[in-house]
Amino acid sequence: MRVNHGISERLWWRRFLQEYNGVSMITIAQWTSPDEVFSTDTCLAGCGGVCDGQYFHAAFPPIISAQTLDISSLELLTIVVALKLWGACWAGLCITIRCDNEAAVTVVNTGRCRNPFTNSCLREIYYFAAIYRV
């Protein structure tokens, strides 16, 4: 079964272009080590993250809990939360995300998934990477 994500992709571009300033720099510098590292972790009830002495933790709201999402989707959602909280502080930096879920790591590294909720999280991650140039 093939799912058409064209509408979501158009919405992503429409949202991104409202913030894009028209300047894009491609660095030729070799990336050797991250400027910042953050870690996230998730359980079925909630999530948390830590970066440079700051942290967050929260229970998932009922709208998330009611969806009975798999742990990989929740791990990506937690990464999105971290990016929403700290992403602006990391503008222009090389970031490493530490996540203990192999499926979530694979999704982020390959940029592919068949799960619609996970794909929406992945689009959010790419959106923050684009606007903050991380």
N, C-alpha and C positions, 0 to 999 in steps of 0.2 A: 504494500500500500504506500503510495506517495502522497505526502501532504504538501499543499501549496502554501509556502510562507511568503509569497510575493507581497501581500498586503503589509505584513509585519516589517519586511525589509524596507518598503517605501516609507512607512511611518518612522523607522529608525533613521533613514536619511533625512527626512523632513525635520525631525527633531535635532539631528546633528548639525545640519546646515544653518539652523537658526543661531547656533553658537560658534560656528567655524568662522575664523577671521580671514580666511583666504590664503594664509601663509602656512606652508608646510616645509619643514626642514628635514632632510634625510641625512643623518649623521654618518660619517665614515669612520668614526671612532669604534674601536673594537670593545665589545662589552665583556669585561673580565670578571667583575664582581658587582653585586647589587648595591645600590645606594641605600636601599631600605628593604627590610624583610618584615613581613607580617604573617601571623599564623591565625588560622581559624579552626574551629571544631564545632561539631554539631551532634546532637542526639535527636531523637524523635520529638522531644518536648521543647527544646530550645537550642540556642546557639551562643557562641562567644568568639572573641578575637582579641589578640594582643599585638601591640606594635610599640616599640621604643618606650616602654614604661606606661603606656596608655592601654586601656582595655575596655571592652563592652561585653555584656551578657544580657540575654533576654529570653523569656519564654516566647514561643511562637504564638501569635494571635489566633483566635478561633478560626478565622478565614483560611489560615495556612494549615492548621491542625486538622480541620474538617476534610481537607483534600487527600489525606492519607498518602502523602508523597513519599517516595523512596528516599533513603538516606543520601544518595548521590545528589539528588535534586536539592535537598535541604543544605548540603554542603555548598553547592553553588550559590544558593540564596544567601548563605552566610558570607560568602566572598563579596557578593553584591552589597550587603549591608556594610561591610568594612570599607569598600570603595566609596560608598555614599558618605560615610563618616569621615574618612581620612584622605580620600582621593585628591582633593584640592591641595593638601599639604605635600603631595608627592609629585606635583606637576613637573614634568621634564626629567624625572629621575628614573633609574632602572630599578624595577621592583621584582622581588621574588615573593611568591605566595607559597606558604607552607600549609599543606592540607594532607591529612592522613587517609583520604579516600582515593584509591587508585582510579576508580571510574571517573570521579570528578576531575582528577588531574589529567586523565586522558582526554576528556571533553575540552578542557581549557587549552591543552597543548595542540589538539588536532583541530579544534573549532567545529567539531561535528557531533551531532547527536540525533536520535530519532524521537526523543521525548519532547513534546511541545513545551512543557513547563521549563525543562532544563534548557531548551533552546532560547526561551525568553530570558532566562538568567544569563546565558552566554551572550546574547545581544546586549544586555545591560553592561556586562563586563567589557565588551568591545567598545561600547559607547563611552564608558569612563576612560578606557585606555586612549581613545581617540581625542576626547576633549582635554584630557590632562597630559597627553603626550607621554604616557608611561609605557 
